[in-house]
Amino acid sequence: MLRLYTKNNCSFCDLMKSKLKNWGYEYEVINIQEDEEAKAFIVLDEGHKTVPQLYYNNINVNRGIDTRDFNQFMLREAMND
């Protein structure tokens, strides 16, 4: 299951949603501004300073990759590891 951590008014979050939709992936959106536990997970537990953060089976698949550069090959590769 893909989980996409986002926040309101985030153009990079919208870009990632668009990419996932165009690639045909289903995913769960988790807004860290509306879910305190999710925010704690992303910020405190995982140490992220930005969103979107995309997870597959509890593994971050876009860590350190600019959303503009993230591509379907990278996602497929992460999901097959």
Secondary structure, 3 states (H helix, E strand, C coil): CEEEEECCCCHHHHHHHHHHHHHCCCCEEEECCCCHHHHHHHHHHCCCCCCCEEEECCEECCCCCCCCCCCHHHHHHHHHC
